[in-house]
Amino acid sequence: MFLFLSKLLPLLVYPLGLSCGLMLVAMVLLWRRYHRWAMGAIAAALVVLLIGSNAWVATRLVQSLEWQNLPPQPVPQAEAIVVLGGSTRSPIYPRPWVDLNEAGDRILHGIRLYKAKKAPLLVFSGGRIAWRGGGNPESADMAAIATAWGVPTEAIAQDTTSLNTYQNAVNVKALLTEQGINRILLVTSAMHMPRALAIFRHQGMDAIAAPTDFLVSAQSVEEINGSRQAVMLSLLPDAGNLFQVSRAMKEYLGLLVYRLRGWL
């Protein structure tokens, strides 16, 4: 039930869900002939959409998460490289093979670190929620990609059952403790890293952040503070910005909920 509610309830407070809720309230108010209150609900929905879909808000909000853990230079040695799921789609018809989504950089970065000999073991963590696409465990799909890129199967370990970041940490901790491993390079999207790193360290692991999949670069920060034309464009609504704001809100809500549950 917690897993289902953790996916459902945040949708109601993200900009799109919140604005839809306000519009529904406005429709009810109009039906009840409370026109002034209805106009207020419509105006609130518009404000939520305008704020949540402009580039300045999206860039600053995402940057506040992503730039907390910048890639270490040089990347230190560890005993294992742990790559978290959330980056693949199983080969279900008509897909010919495993597909990568926006977060597919996680897998590629993990493979690159392994080939750079930063650790002798590559651990893929992630199951698959049956009612959200189904298919193989994400760990199996990630392992298939790694072996296709030349990583030997004996250098790969899998956590096939975890369905959220907390379970990632608990399961990986148990798996690696059996092998006497504690020092890891943790690979996940930069926006997800603050929550993931805090959970793994709370489990007692010596986790080193090795983030990838950065959405905000130094250039994108310059653009929103650049010319008058760029600033004007950054304030206009854009669906991509709305998605980024929702992702950032998901992480901040996750940090709050996980802290309340004592997972951080």
Protein Blocks (a to p, Z undefined) as FASTA:
>chain_A
ZZmmmmmmmmmmgmklmmmmmmmmmmmmmmnopaklmmmmmmmmmmmmmmmmcfklmmmm
mmmmmmmmccdddddddfbdcddehiaccdddfbfbdcddfklmmmmmmmmmmmnopafb
dcdeddddfkgogaadfklmmmmmmmmnopafklpccdfkbcbfklmmmmmmmmmmmnop
abdcddddfklmmmmmmmmmmnopacddddehifbdfklmmmmmmcfklmmmmmpccfkl
mmmmmmmmmmmmmmmmmmmnopZZ
